[in-house]
């Protein structure tokens, strides 16, 4: 799909969500343009919850979410194929080898790039870990697997929770380079959730929670 850089990738209108009777989001509306944007806030502010709602992994109380006109409430499966998100704490893939998980992505994401994945595996130093089950990996190595998946999936919208958490120095540097390139992408959007702004990355939008 050739998108006009001026056209938002994601439309959010009137998003409402309550947790244990407490309204976390009340009529939240924004657009995410191609490039890199940020959801920023402290612990408990709702950053991770917002990403899961935008991914369609949790159901909002009200509101409309649409990626390039594909609405979550009308075309759930089609919407989910337009966005990459994974809970960094998930244990759903623990029994899989890291390499097997990454290879499985091509079945879920039509724009998945094997060539890009190879570059990401090398950049994050994942080669020695591909044959290991996910449960055997350190927190940092698991994070690198999720990041490699995120950038190789090729989705119009990519959601990444605390992208730099638990990464070693070289991997942080490599990720920063990836985000700098992503900031200039004409059609794809990345939305990060973190406590602080990633230095050296031009942001299209910062959502303060």
N, C-alpha and C positions, 0 to 999 in steps of 0.2 A: 504493500500500500504506500503510495506516495502522498505524504501529508504536507500541507502548507505549514511551514515553521510557526506561523502566527496562530494556527489552530491548536487549541488545547488537546492533549492526549486524554486527560481525565476531567470529566465534569462531576462535581459534587454539589448537590443542592439539598438544603434542608435536612442534613444528617442529624438524627437524634439517637442517643443511646444512653440507657440507664443501667447502673450496676448496683444491685442490692438496694434499689429504691433511690439511689443517688444519681442525678442527671450528670453524666460525664460530658456529653455533647448535646447542645440544644440549638437546632436549626443552623448547623455549621455548613457553610457554603464556600467553595473555592474552585479554581481551575488549576490544573497542572500542565504546564507547557513542556515541549521537548527540552531536554537538558536535565540539570540536577536541581532538585528542591529539597528542603529540609523541614522536618517536624522537630521542634526543639522544646524541651521542657525538663523539669526535674523528675525524680522518682515519683511514681504514682500519678503523674499528670495525664496519663492516657495515651502516650506515644505508641506503645506496642498495640494497645487496643484499637487505635485508629488504623494502623496498618492492617490488622486482621480484618477489620470491617471493610476497608478498601479492597482487600483481596477476595472478599466474599466468604471468608472462613467463619465469620460470625455474622449474625443477622442484626441489622439495625432496627431500632424501633420505628423509624420513619426516615424518609429521604430517598433521593434518586442518585444512583451511581451509574455513569456511562463512560465507556472507553471507545472513542471514535464512533459514537452513536449506538454502541451495543450496550443495552441496559441490563444491569445485573438482575433486576426483578422480572424481566421479560425473556432474557436469553442467558440463563444462569451458566450453562456449560460453555457457551461461546465466550461469555465474559471472562470466565476463569482461564480460558486459553490465551487471553490477551494480557494476563498479568502473572508475574512470577513473585511469589512470596513463600517463605518458609519460616516457621517458628524455630529460632536458633536453639531452643531447649527441647525440641521434639525428639522422641525416641522411636518414632514410627519406622525409621530406616535402619535401626541398629543392627539387624541381622544381615544386612547387605554389605558386601565389600564396597569400599568407596568408589572403585572403578565401575562396578555394576550399577550403583546408583546413578553415577554421572551418565553412563551409557543409556540408562532408561529414559532420560529426559527427551530423547528424540521422539518417543511415542506420545508425549504429552504436549510438546511445543512445536508447532509447524515450522517455525523459523530457527529452530535449534541449529547451531553451527558446530560441527565436529572439529573443523580447523581452528576455530576460536577456542574451543575447549582445550585442544592440545597446547595452545599458547598460554592459556590460563594455568593449566597443570604445571607447565614449566615455570611460569612466573611466580606461582605460589609454592614451588618446591614440593609438589604433591606426589611426584613419581614414586618414591619409596613407600607411600602409604596406600596406593590404589588397591593392592591385594588384601588389605586389612579390613576386617569388619568395622563398621562405623563405631560400634561400642568400644572398640579398642583404641580409638584415636583420642588424643588429648583435646581439650576444649579448643585450643588454637587451631589444630589441624581440622577439626570438624567445621569450624568457622570458615576455613579456607575452602573446604569442599562446597559449603553453601554459597560462598562468594563465586567460585568457579561456575557453579550451576546458574547463578543469577545472571552473570555476564554472558554465558553461552546460550541461554535459553532463547534470546532474540525477541522477547516479548515487547510490545509497545510500552508497557508499564512494568517497572521493576521496583519492588519495595524491599528495603534492606534495613533491618533493625540493628542498631549499634554496630555499624560496619567495621569499626577498628578494634572492637573488644577482643582481648586475648591474642592479638596478632603480634608476631615478632617484628623487629625493626625492618628487615628487608620486605616483608609482606605488607607492612603499613605503607612503605614507600611505593611498592608496586600498585597497591590499591589506590593510592592518591593519584598516580599516573593514569589509572583506568578512569577515575572519576573526572580528571581534567579533560580526558578525551570525551567522556560522556557528556560533559557540560556543553560541548560544541555539536552534539548530534542533532541533525535537523528534524528527526521524526520520533525518536524514542525518548521516554522520560524515566528518570530515576528519582524516587522519593526516599530519602534517608530519615531515620529517626535516631536522634542522639541528644546528649546533654549539651554539646558544644558544636560550634560551626567548624567544619573541616577546613583547615587552612589551605590556601592556594587553589580552592575550587570555586569557580564562579557559580553562584546560586541564582536561579530564576525566581524563587519564592521561599520565604521562611515563614512557617506557621508556628506561632508561639502558643504553647499550651500551659 
